[in-house]
Amino acid sequence: VNLGFNPVGVLTLRVPLEGSRAEPSRVAAFWRDLVKSVEALPGVHSASVARGLPIESWNGQFFVNQDQPDPPPGHVPDANYVVVGPRYFETMQMPLRVGRPFDDHDTAGGLPVVIVNEELARTQWPGQTAIGKRIKMGSPSVTTWPWLTVVGVSGSAMTQGPQNGVRAEVYVPYQQFPWLLVPEH
């Protein structure tokens, strides 16, 4: 079964952060430095960081797209919400079909961006390009989250396992939302 990602040769580990929530810029610096240290190890081809791993976790979140900002009750779409770092798609060997991957310029001061998978792009913008479209996480009444601009479309992966098929997914760069990599205590 083609899962849409390649787990062969991928090593994962959990790095729990303890204590009170640190300043977001310090959290982002911690993850950036950790990834650089791992990439410097012999035999490592690429490294990244993520909150949520394929097949292991699902973080379903409602979202709306700017083309349909007020869907009827009961029809608000949802997607797996994954916080990732640069090189995530390369590390997981998930193809980027169009657009660009996240990079070190996708920071808290930059344009809020998102990468969506082919399944989400197909269902939300059939026959159109998703690049440049905008989505907002949460239900239509939530105003605290920013509009996120789609900069890439990844291949769809069976991140809930082959028995569950492909589901819509959104990926956001941890540099823009570093506090999302620190679990609530």
C-alpha positions in Angstrom: 0.0 0.0 0.0 1.3 3.4 -0.9 0.8 5.4 2.3 1.7 8.7 0.6 4.9 9.0 2.8 7.8 6.7 3.3 8.5 5.5 6.8 11.6 3.5 5.9 14.7 4.9 7.6 12.7 7.5 9.5 13.5 7.8 13.2 11.1 9.6 15.4 11.4 10.7 19.0 9.4 12.7 21.5 11.0 15.7 23.1 8.7 16.9 25.9 9.2 20.4 27.1 8.7 20.9 30.8 7.8 23.9 32.9 5.8 27.0 32.1 5.3 28.2 28.6 8.3 30.0 27.3 8.3 33.0 25.1 7.3 32.0 21.6 10.6 33.2 20.0 12.6 31.1 22.5 10.5 28.0 21.7 11.0 28.5 18.0 14.8 29.0 18.6 14.9 25.7 20.7 13.3 23.7 17.9 15.5 25.3 15.2 18.7 24.6 17.1 17.6 21.0 17.9 16.9 20.3 14.2 20.2 21.8 13.2 22.0 19.6 15.8 20.2 16.4 14.5 21.0 17.3 10.9 24.7 17.5 11.8 24.8 13.9 13.0 26.5 11.4 10.7 24.1 9.6 8.4 21.2 12.0 8.8 19.9 13.2 5.4 17.2 15.6 6.7 15.4 16.4 9.9 12.4 18.3 10.9 9.9 18.8 13.8 6.2 18.1 13.9 3.3 18.0 16.3 1.6 14.8 15.2 3.0 11.9 13.3 1.3 9.9 10.5 -0.8 7.0 11.7 -0.1 7.9 15.3 -2.2 11.0 15.8 -5.1 13.0 14.5 -5.9 16.5 15.4 -9.1 17.3 13.7 -9.9 21.0 13.4 -12.7 22.9 11.7 -11.8 25.4 9.1 -13.4 27.7 6.6 -12.1 28.9 3.2 -12.4 32.5 2.2 -14.4 31.6 -0.9 -17.1 30.1 1.4 -16.6 31.9 4.8 -20.1 31.1 6.1 -20.9 27.4 5.4 -24.4 26.2 6.5 -24.6 24.7 10.0 -23.4 21.1 10.0 -21.3 21.6 6.9 -18.2 23.3 8.3 -15.3 21.2 6.9 -12.6 19.7 9.1 -9.0 18.6 8.5 -6.1 17.1 10.3 -4.1 20.0 11.7 -0.3 19.4 11.7 2.3 21.8 13.0 5.6 21.2 11.1 9.0 22.6 10.5 11.0 23.2 7.3 12.0 20.0 5.5 9.1 18.1 7.0 7.9 17.0 3.6 11.4 16.1 2.5 12.1 14.2 5.7 8.8 12.2 5.5 9.3 11.8 1.7 5.8 13.3 1.1 5.7 14.9 -2.4 5.0 18.5 -2.8 2.8 18.6 -5.9 2.7 22.4 -6.4 4.0 25.5 -4.6 6.8 25.6 -2.1 7.7 24.0 1.2 8.0 26.0 4.4 11.3 27.7 5.0 13.1 29.8 7.6 11.3 32.9 6.3 7.9 31.7 7.4 8.2 33.3 10.9 5.8 35.0 13.2 6.4 38.3 11.5 5.7 37.0 8.0 2.5 36.3 6.0 0.6 33.4 7.8 0.9 30.5 5.5 -0.4 26.9 5.1 0.2 23.9 3.0 -2.8 21.7 2.2 -3.0 18.2 0.9 -4.5 17.3 -2.5 -7.6 16.0 -0.9 -8.4 19.3 0.8 -7.5 21.2 -2.4 -9.8 18.9 -4.5 -12.8 19.3 -2.2 -12.5 23.0 -1.4 -11.4 24.3 -4.8 -12.3 21.7 -7.5 -10.8 22.5 -10.9 -8.9 25.5 -9.4 -5.4 26.0 -8.1 -5.2 26.2 -4.3 -2.1 28.4 -4.4 -3.1 31.8 -3.1 -6.4 30.7 -1.6 -7.0 31.4 2.1 -8.4 29.4 5.0 -9.0 30.1 8.6 -8.9 27.4 11.3 -11.9 27.1 13.6 -15.6 27.5 13.1 -16.9 30.5 11.1 -17.6 32.4 14.3 -14.0 32.1 15.6 -12.2 35.4 15.0 -8.9 34.8 16.9 -7.1 32.8 14.2 -5.6 34.6 11.2 -6.4 33.9 7.5 -3.7 31.5 6.2 -2.5 31.7 2.6 -2.0 28.4 0.8 1.6 28.3 -0.5 1.8 24.6 -1.3 -0.2 21.5 -2.0 1.3 18.2 -0.8 0.4 14.7 -2.0 -2.4 13.1 0.1 -1.2 10.5 2.6 -3.0 7.9 4.6 -2.0 9.4 7.8 -4.8 7.6 9.7 -3.6 4.3 8.3 -4.7 2.4 5.2 -8.0 1.3 6.7 -9.1 4.9 6.9 -8.0 6.1 3.5 -7.1 9.7 2.7 -8.5 12.7 4.7 -8.1 16.5 4.3 -5.0 17.9 6.0 -3.5 21.3 6.7 0.1 21.9 7.7 1.3 25.1 9.4 4.9 26.2 10.0 5.9 26.0 13.7 7.9 29.2 13.3 4.6 31.1 13.0 2.9 29.3 15.9 5.7 27.9 18.1 3.6 27.6 21.2 1.6 24.9 19.4 4.6 22.6 19.9 4.5 22.9 23.7 1.7 20.8 25.2 -0.7 22.3 27.7 0.1 21.4 31.3 
